[in-house]
Amino acid sequence: MGKSSVPENEALVFPKCNSIHTFFMKIPIDVIFVSETGKVIKVFPELRPWRLLLPVKGGAHTIEITSRGASKKNIQIGDQLICPGVFE
């Protein structure tokens, strides 16, 4: 929140979180919901500020990345992501 940009190769991971909001944010972001094991359940590209995402069925963790980052990295539903210490 409050940032005017997100670095290309950084992500925010919210363990045990399956809903988020973008209140007070200044820029759009991509939001990725993954299962307990890191399987991509849902991708919300270019989520604009002041939005609320309700809980995603099967989602266990939430990842926020730079807007259009999911398409640039070709992240799609069914992909397996790795985040040591959270899901592997």
MDAnalysis code that builds the backbone (N, CA, C; Angstrom):
import MDAnalysis as mda
import numpy as np

u = mda.Universe.empty(264, n_residues=88, atom_resindex=np.repeat(np.arange(88), 3), trajectory=True)
u.add_TopologyAttr("name", ["N", "CA", "C"] * 88)
u.add_TopologyAttr("resid", np.arange(1, 89))
u.add_TopologyAttr("resname", ["MET", "GLY", "LYS", "SER", "SER", "VAL", "PRO", "GLU", "ASN", "GLU", "ALA", "LEU", "VAL", "PHE", "PRO", "LYS", "CYS", "ASN", "SER", "ILE", "HIS", "THR", "PHE", "PHE", "MET", "LYS", "ILE", "PRO", "ILE", "ASP", "VAL", "ILE", "PHE", "VAL", "SER", "GLU", "THR", "GLY", "LYS", "VAL", "ILE", "LYS", "VAL", "PHE", "PRO", "GLU", "LEU", "ARG", "PRO", "TRP", "ARG", "LEU", "LEU", "LEU", "PRO", "VAL", "LYS", "GLY", "GLY", "ALA", "HIS", "THR", "ILE", "GLU", "ILE", "THR", "SER", "ARG", "GLY", "ALA", "SER", "LYS", "LYS", "ASN", "ILE", "GLN", "ILE", "GLY", "ASP", "GLN", "LEU", "ILE", "CYS", "PRO", "GLY", "VAL", "PHE", "GLU"])
u.atoms.positions = np.array([
    [0.836, -1.183, 0.000],
    [0.000, 0.000, 0.000],
    [0.875, 1.239, 0.000],
    [0.421, 2.228, -0.711],
    [1.125, 3.486, -0.727],
    [2.281, 3.567, -1.705],
    [2.660, 2.448, -2.306],
    [3.767, 2.447, -3.265],
    [3.261, 2.856, -4.644],
    [4.149, 3.498, -5.401],
    [3.768, 3.896, -6.753],
    [4.286, 2.915, -7.801],
    [5.016, 1.883, -7.358],
    [5.463, 0.831, -8.271],
    [5.806, -0.421, -7.467],
    [5.829, -1.538, -8.163],
    [6.209, -2.819, -7.560],
    [7.361, -3.372, -8.389],
    [8.487, -3.721, -7.757],
    [9.608, -4.280, -8.523],
    [9.199, -5.546, -9.283],
    [9.707, -5.677, -10.498],
    [9.364, -6.797, -11.394],
    [9.562, -8.172, -10.763],
    [10.642, -8.375, -10.039],
    [10.975, -9.709, -9.530],
    [10.688, -9.880, -8.049],
    [9.743, -9.120, -7.535],
    [9.361, -9.256, -6.135],
    [7.888, -9.629, -6.037],
    [7.548, -10.290, -4.944],
    [6.163, -10.675, -4.688],
    [5.883, -10.555, -3.200],
    [4.645, -10.320, -2.873],
    [4.193, -10.395, -1.493],
    [3.385, -11.674, -1.365],
    [3.735, -12.497, -0.393],
    [3.025, -13.760, -0.165],
    [2.289, -13.643, 1.161],
    [0.999, -13.922, 1.131],
    [0.174, -13.891, 2.328],
    [-0.259, -15.317, 2.650],
    [0.481, -15.998, 3.548],
    [0.120, -17.371, 3.910],
    [-1.238, -17.416, 4.618],
    [-1.942, -18.493, 4.385],
    [-3.241, -18.737, 5.034],
    [-4.212, -17.578, 4.803],
    [-4.236, -17.061, 3.593],
    [-5.102, -15.934, 3.232],
    [-5.732, -16.227, 1.875],
    [-7.064, -16.226, 1.796],
    [-7.693, -16.504, 0.504],
    [-8.658, -15.407, 0.058],
    [-8.465, -14.200, 0.584],
    [-9.195, -13.029, 0.091],
    [-8.358, -11.792, 0.409],
    [-8.462, -10.781, -0.445],
    [-7.690, -9.555, -0.211],
    [-8.496, -8.340, -0.662],
    [-7.959, -7.174, -0.332],
    [-8.514, -5.925, -0.849],
    [-7.357, -5.068, -1.344],
    [-7.690, -4.106, -2.178],
    [-6.673, -3.169, -2.669],
    [-7.005, -1.748, -2.218],
    [-7.665, -1.634, -1.075],
    [-7.971, -0.316, -0.519],
    [-6.666, 0.430, -0.269],
    [-6.657, 1.696, -0.532],
    [-5.525, 2.606, -0.299],
    [-4.335, 2.362, -1.224],
    [-4.448, 1.431, -2.144],
    [-3.350, 1.213, -3.087],
    [-3.412, 2.267, -4.185],
    [-2.260, 2.555, -4.773],
    [-2.171, 3.576, -5.815],
    [-2.092, 2.991, -7.220],
    [-1.755, 1.714, -7.318],
    [-1.509, 1.093, -8.618],
    [-2.219, -0.261, -8.706],
    [-2.512, -0.728, -9.914],
    [-3.071, -2.079, -10.058],
    [-1.991, -3.136, -9.809],
    [-2.424, -4.316, -9.425],
    [-1.518, -5.448, -9.190],
    [-2.147, -6.704, -9.775],
    [-1.338, -7.738, -9.929],
    [-1.851, -9.069, -10.253],
    [-1.951, -9.844, -8.946],
    [-3.028, -10.586, -8.785],
    [-3.243, -11.384, -7.580],
    [-3.396, -12.841, -7.991],
    [-2.653, -13.703, -7.306],
    [-2.668, -15.136, -7.600],
    [-3.062, -15.882, -6.326],
    [-4.075, -16.721, -6.425],
    [-4.465, -17.572, -5.306],
    [-3.958, -18.976, -5.584],
    [-3.325, -19.576, -4.577],
    [-2.792, -20.928, -4.726],
    [-3.329, -21.828, -3.620],
    [-3.270, -23.140, -3.872],
    [-3.703, -24.144, -2.897],
    [-2.642, -24.299, -1.808],
    [-2.904, -25.170, -0.861],
    [-1.935, -25.473, 0.206],
    [-0.592, -25.912, -0.357],
    [-0.614, -26.573, -1.500],
    [0.616, -27.108, -2.094],
    [1.238, -26.189, -3.138],
    [0.610, -25.025, -3.394],
    [1.164, -24.076, -4.352],
    [0.612, -24.178, -5.758],
    [-0.433, -24.964, -5.945],
    [-1.062, -25.061, -7.271],
    [-1.912, -23.806, -7.505],
    [-1.743, -23.172, -8.667],
    [-2.481, -21.949, -8.982],
    [-3.962, -22.279, -9.172],
    [-4.802, -21.622, -8.365],
    [-6.244, -21.835, -8.390],
    [-6.936, -20.752, -9.221],
    [-6.488, -19.504, -9.052],
    [-7.138, -18.370, -9.722],
    [-6.131, -17.238, -9.887],
    [-6.218, -16.529, -11.018],
    [-5.365, -15.368, -11.284],
    [-6.271, -14.179, -11.590],
    [-6.038, -13.080, -10.887],
    [-6.752, -11.835, -11.149],
    [-5.742, -10.832, -11.692],
    [-5.711, -10.631, -13.010],
    [-4.748, -9.693, -13.587],
    [-5.206, -8.237, -13.440],
    [-4.252, -7.372, -13.228],
    [-4.480, -5.923, -13.206],
    [-5.640, -5.502, -12.298],
    [-5.640, -6.019, -11.074],
    [-6.670, -5.649, -10.104],
    [-6.439, -4.200, -9.684],
    [-7.429, -3.377, -9.916],
    [-7.295, -1.946, -9.661],
    [-7.457, -1.611, -8.178],
    [-6.980, -0.424, -7.781],
    [-7.165, 0.022, -6.392],
    [-8.644, 0.085, -6.011],
    [-8.881, -0.060, -4.716],
    [-10.202, 0.027, -4.119],
    [-11.128, -1.111, -4.544],
    [-10.557, -2.307, -4.678],
    [-11.345, -3.492, -5.003],
    [-11.262, -4.490, -3.840],
    [-12.249, -5.358, -3.763],
    [-12.311, -6.401, -2.749],
    [-12.486, -7.736, -3.456],
    [-11.624, -8.695, -3.138],
    [-11.769, -10.054, -3.665],
    [-12.259, -10.939, -2.531],
    [-13.397, -11.552, -2.738],
    [-13.963, -12.454, -1.743],
    [-13.176, -13.756, -1.722],
    [-13.363, -14.574, -0.691],
    [-12.617, -15.827, -0.611],
    [-12.742, -16.671, -1.878],
    [-11.634, -17.256, -2.264],
    [-11.561, -18.097, -3.455],
    [-11.592, -19.555, -3.018],
    [-12.546, -20.311, -3.526],
    [-12.680, -21.720, -3.160],
    [-11.399, -22.471, -3.516],
    [-10.838, -23.172, -2.554],
    [-9.616, -23.938, -2.764],
    [-8.352, -23.132, -2.555],
    [-8.503, -21.820, -2.426],
    [-7.333, -20.963, -2.213],
    [-6.865, -21.022, -0.767],
    [-5.567, -21.163, -0.574],
    [-5.010, -21.212, 0.773],
    [-4.053, -20.053, 1.030],
    [-3.379, -19.592, -0.013],
    [-2.396, -18.516, 0.107],
    [-2.616, -17.528, -1.038],
    [-2.234, -16.280, -0.804],
    [-2.390, -15.235, -1.811],
    [-1.031, -14.637, -2.141],
    [-0.813, -14.383, -3.426],
    [0.436, -13.779, -3.894],
    [0.083, -12.522, -4.680],
    [0.766, -11.420, -4.366],
    [0.601, -10.179, -5.110],
    [1.885, -9.903, -5.878],
    [1.745, -9.598, -7.172],
    [2.899, -9.252, -7.997],
    [2.557, -8.029, -8.846],
    [3.572, -7.514, -9.517],
    [3.380, -6.343, -10.358],
    [2.295, -6.582, -11.409],
    [1.583, -5.535, -11.755],
    [0.542, -5.632, -12.774],
    [1.126, -6.167, -14.075],
    [0.425, -7.104, -14.676],
    [0.822, -7.814, -15.898],
    [1.970, -8.806, -15.665],
    [2.382, -8.964, -14.422],
    [3.461, -9.905, -14.105],
    [3.076, -11.343, -14.373],
    [1.810, -11.691, -14.114],
    [1.369, -13.070, -14.341],
    [1.435, -13.426, -15.819],
    [1.013, -12.507, -16.677],
    [1.068, -12.806, -18.113],
    [2.508, -12.805, -18.615],
    [3.341, -11.912, -18.111],
    [4.751, -11.878, -18.526],
    [5.480, -13.165, -18.138],
    [5.099, -13.724, -16.983],
    [5.733, -14.955, -16.506],
    [4.934, -16.192, -16.912],
    [3.853, -15.970, -17.667],
    [2.994, -17.045, -18.163],
    [2.436, -17.915, -17.027],
    [2.030, -17.277, -15.936],
    [1.433, -17.991, -14.804],
    [-0.035, -18.248, -15.123],
    [-0.419, -19.529, -15.061],
    [-1.776, -19.928, -15.427],
    [-2.363, -20.871, -14.387],
    [-3.684, -20.969, -14.398],
    [-4.372, -21.902, -13.508],
    [-3.825, -23.301, -13.761],
    [-3.519, -24.010, -12.664],
    [-2.972, -25.362, -12.758],
    [-1.462, -25.410, -12.619],
    [-0.785, -24.268, -12.794],
    [0.671, -24.237, -12.618],
    [1.031, -24.542, -11.171],
    [2.221, -25.058, -10.958],
    [2.726, -25.341, -9.624],
    [3.790, -24.304, -9.277],
    [3.557, -23.520, -8.222],
    [4.526, -22.528, -7.772],
    [5.239, -23.040, -6.527],
    [6.414, -22.505, -6.269],
    [7.208, -22.909, -5.104],
    [7.533, -21.675, -4.278],
    [7.287, -21.753, -2.978],
    [7.638, -20.694, -2.040],
    [8.136, -21.384, -0.771],
    [9.455, -21.602, -0.672],
    [10.006, -22.332, 0.471],
    [9.524, -21.765, 1.810],
    [9.123, -22.655, 2.685],
    [8.644, -22.267, 3.996],
    [7.143, -22.024, 4.051],
    [6.515, -21.859, 2.899],
    [5.063, -21.653, 2.855],
    [4.408, -22.804, 2.107],
    [4.825, -23.021, 0.869],
    [4.376, -24.162, 0.078],
    [5.510, -24.553, -0.852],
    [5.635, -25.848, -1.078],
    [6.757, -26.339, -1.902],
    [6.295, -27.404, -2.862],
])
